[in-house]
Amino acid sequence: MEELDNIVEAIMFALGREISATELANTLEVDEESVKQSIENLKERYNENKGVTLVEVNGMVQLVTNKKYYEQVNKFVENTKRQNLSVSAQETLSIIAYNPKITKTEIEQIRGVNSDFAVSRLLECGLIEEVARLNLPGRPAAYSVTNEFLKACGIKSVEELPNYEEIKIKDEQMLVTDYEKEDNVDNNTKENAESTESIENGIVSEETTENIDTKEE
């Protein structure tokens, strides 16, 4: 039983959200009564003298910080929020702002890198929020920016964000463009190929001439 207590505790800690005894039982493939007993055991373990406590509301349980330490925790959270966002977090925030109700998988497809930390950081700062759970395998969360983000930007809705096409650097404004690099490579390759072809043609012509001359002799 103690092993099950530890498993349930670990799941709730890692999950970071509320969960029901039924969901735990189904996932762990154990009877629900055993899970409920583990939850009761954990309630005793996380009593009022602990920094973390277990709360139950409407059949859902979750590990949360003890409300006795709200003031101290809140100071830390506020200080963390005031820290500057990393480049990856800013990039992720921009993607979510211009693509409401986007999933983390879609964000990662755009960025090409894992975005777990960036999304978690933005949620922590209250700049984005989970707005839906898609009816797909794994029930992925969809994210949009929050009113806190809009207030920080001084706008009333995402429709007031700058038009991407208007703020995007135009090709003629770029110092070096990718297609110019490719064109240069292609041109060089083409020139090299033409030179090689000319040399080969010259050799063939000379050989052909020699053969003709030999026949005439």
C-alpha positions as CSV (number, residue, x, y, z in Angstrom):
1,M,0.0,0.0,0.0
2,E,2.8,2.4,0.8
3,E,4.2,1.8,-2.7
4,L,0.9,2.9,-4.2
5,D,0.9,5.9,-1.9
6,N,4.2,6.9,-3.3
7,I,3.1,6.3,-6.9
8,V,0.0,8.5,-6.5
9,E,2.1,11.2,-4.8
10,A,4.6,11.2,-7.6
11,I,1.9,11.4,-10.3
12,M,0.1,14.3,-8.6
13,F,3.4,16.2,-8.1
14,A,4.5,15.7,-11.7
15,L,1.0,16.5,-13.1
16,G,0.6,19.8,-11.4
17,R,-3.2,19.8,-11.9
18,E,-6.2,18.3,-10.3
19,I,-7.0,14.6,-11.0
20,S,-9.7,12.2,-9.9
21,A,-9.3,8.9,-8.1
22,T,-11.1,7.2,-11.1
23,E,-8.5,8.6,-13.5
24,L,-5.7,7.5,-11.3
25,A,-7.2,4.0,-10.9
26,N,-7.8,3.6,-14.6
27,T,-4.3,4.7,-15.5
28,L,-2.5,2.6,-12.9
29,E,-4.9,-0.3,-13.5
30,V,-5.7,-0.8,-9.9
31,D,-9.0,-0.7,-8.0
32,E,-10.4,2.7,-7.2
33,E,-10.9,2.0,-3.5
34,S,-7.1,1.4,-3.1
35,V,-6.4,4.7,-4.8
36,K,-8.9,6.5,-2.5
37,Q,-7.1,5.0,0.5
38,S,-3.8,6.2,-0.8
39,I,-5.3,9.7,-1.2
40,E,-6.4,9.6,2.5
41,N,-2.9,8.5,3.5
42,L,-1.4,11.3,1.6
43,K,-3.8,13.8,3.3
44,E,-2.3,12.7,6.6
45,R,1.2,12.9,5.2
46,Y,0.6,16.5,3.9
47,N,-0.9,17.9,7.0
48,E,-1.2,21.6,7.8
49,N,2.4,21.8,9.1
50,K,3.8,21.1,5.6
51,G,4.7,23.5,2.9
52,V,2.7,21.5,0.5
53,T,-0.8,20.1,1.2
54,L,-3.3,17.9,-0.6
55,V,-6.7,19.4,-1.3
56,E,-9.9,17.7,-2.6
57,V,-12.7,19.5,-4.3
58,N,-15.7,17.8,-6.0
59,G,-13.9,14.5,-6.2
60,M,-10.7,16.0,-7.6
61,V,-7.4,16.0,-5.7
62,Q,-4.3,18.1,-6.2
63,L,-1.0,18.9,-4.5
64,V,-0.8,22.7,-3.8
65,T,1.2,25.0,-1.7
66,N,0.0,25.6,1.9
67,K,-2.1,28.8,2.1
68,K,-0.3,29.6,5.3
69,Y,2.7,30.5,3.2
70,Y,0.9,32.4,0.5
71,E,2.6,35.7,1.3
72,Q,6.1,34.3,1.0
73,V,5.3,32.2,-2.1
74,N,3.6,35.2,-3.7
75,K,6.7,37.4,-3.3
76,F,8.8,34.8,-5.0
77,V,6.3,34.4,-7.8
78,E,6.0,38.1,-8.4
79,N,9.8,38.5,-8.5
80,T,10.0,35.6,-11.0
81,K,7.4,37.2,-13.2
82,R,9.4,40.5,-13.3
83,Q,12.4,38.7,-14.7
84,N,13.1,39.2,-18.4
85,L,11.8,36.6,-20.8
86,S,14.3,34.6,-22.7
87,V,14.6,34.9,-26.5
88,S,12.9,31.5,-26.9
89,A,10.0,32.5,-24.6
90,Q,9.6,35.8,-26.6
91,E,9.6,33.8,-29.8
92,T,7.0,31.4,-28.5
93,L,4.9,34.2,-27.2
94,S,4.9,35.9,-30.6
95,I,3.8,32.6,-32.2
96,I,0.9,32.2,-29.8
97,A,-0.2,35.8,-30.1
98,Y,-0.5,35.5,-33.9
99,N,-1.9,32.0,-33.8
100,P,-4.7,31.8,-31.1
101,K,-5.7,28.3,-29.8
102,I,-2.4,26.8,-30.9
103,T,-1.0,23.6,-29.5
104,K,2.5,23.0,-28.2
105,T,3.1,20.5,-30.9
106,E,2.3,23.1,-33.5
107,I,4.5,25.7,-31.8
108,E,7.4,23.2,-31.9
109,Q,6.7,22.5,-35.6
110,I,7.1,26.2,-36.3
111,R,10.2,26.7,-34.0
112,G,11.8,23.4,-34.8
113,V,12.8,22.9,-31.2
114,N,11.3,21.6,-27.9
115,S,9.2,24.4,-26.3
116,D,8.2,22.8,-23.0
117,F,10.2,25.3,-20.9
118,A,9.1,28.3,-22.9
119,V,5.4,27.4,-22.6
120,S,5.7,26.7,-18.9
121,R,7.5,30.0,-18.4
122,L,4.8,32.0,-20.2
123,L,2.1,30.2,-18.2
124,E,3.9,31.0,-15.0
125,C,4.1,34.7,-16.0
126,G,0.4,34.7,-16.8
127,L,1.0,35.8,-20.4
128,I,-0.7,32.8,-22.0
129,E,-3.4,30.4,-20.8
130,E,-4.9,27.1,-21.7
131,V,-8.2,27.8,-23.5
132,A,-9.2,24.3,-24.7
133,R,-8.4,20.6,-24.8
134,L,-8.6,19.1,-28.3
135,N,-10.4,15.9,-29.0
136,L,-7.2,14.2,-30.2
137,P,-5.0,11.4,-28.7
138,G,-3.5,12.7,-25.5
139,R,-6.0,15.6,-25.4
140,P,-3.4,18.3,-26.2
141,A,-4.0,21.7,-24.7
142,A,-4.6,24.8,-26.9
143,Y,-3.1,28.1,-25.8
144,S,-3.9,31.8,-26.4
145,V,-2.5,35.0,-24.9
146,T,-4.2,36.4,-21.7
147,N,-5.6,39.8,-20.9
148,E,-2.4,40.4,-18.9
149,F,-0.5,40.1,-22.2
150,L,-2.9,42.5,-23.9
151,K,-2.5,45.0,-21.1
152,A,1.2,44.8,-21.2
153,C,1.1,45.5,-25.0
154,G,-1.4,48.4,-24.5
155,I,-4.0,46.8,-26.8
156,K,-7.6,45.6,-26.3
157,S,-7.4,42.5,-28.5
158,V,-5.0,40.5,-30.7
159,E,-6.6,42.1,-33.7
160,E,-4.7,45.3,-32.7
161,L,-1.3,43.5,-33.0
162,P,0.9,44.9,-35.8
163,N,0.2,43.3,-39.2
164,Y,3.0,40.8,-39.7
165,E,3.3,41.6,-43.4
166,E,3.8,45.2,-42.5
167,I,6.6,44.7,-39.9
168,K,8.4,41.9,-41.7
169,I,11.7,42.9,-43.2
170,K,11.3,43.2,-46.9
171,D,13.7,41.3,-49.2
172,E,15.2,44.5,-50.6
173,Q,15.9,45.7,-47.0
174,M,17.9,42.7,-46.1
175,L,21.7,42.9,-46.3
176,V,22.0,39.4,-47.5
177,T,19.2,37.1,-48.5
178,D,19.1,33.4,-48.6
179,Y,18.0,33.3,-52.2
180,E,20.9,35.6,-53.2
181,K,23.3,33.1,-51.6
182,E,21.6,30.3,-53.5
183,D,21.7,32.3,-56.7
184,N,25.4,32.9,-56.3
185,V,26.0,29.3,-55.7
186,D,23.8,28.3,-58.6
187,N,25.5,30.8,-60.9
188,N,29.0,29.7,-59.9
189,T,28.0,26.1,-60.4
190,K,26.5,26.9,-63.8
191,E,29.6,28.9,-64.8
192,N,31.8,26.0,-63.8
193,A,29.6,23.5,-65.6
194,E,29.7,25.7,-68.8
195,S,33.5,26.0,-68.6
196,T,33.9,22.3,-68.2
197,E,31.5,21.7,-71.1
198,S,33.4,24.2,-73.3
199,I,36.7,22.5,-72.5
200,E,35.2,19.1,-73.2
201,N,33.7,20.4,-76.5
202,G,37.1,21.8,-77.5
203,I,38.8,18.5,-76.9
204,V,36.2,16.7,-78.9
205,S,36.4,19.2,-81.7
206,E,40.2,18.8,-81.9
207,E,39.9,15.0,-81.9
208,T,37.3,15.1,-84.6
209,T,39.4,17.4,-86.7
210,E,42.4,15.1,-86.3
211,N,40.3,12.1,-87.4
212,I,39.0,14.0,-90.5
213,D,42.5,15.0,-91.4
214,T,43.8,11.4,-91.1
215,K,41.1,10.1,-93.4
216,E,41.8,12.7,-96.0
217,E,45.5,11.7,-96.0
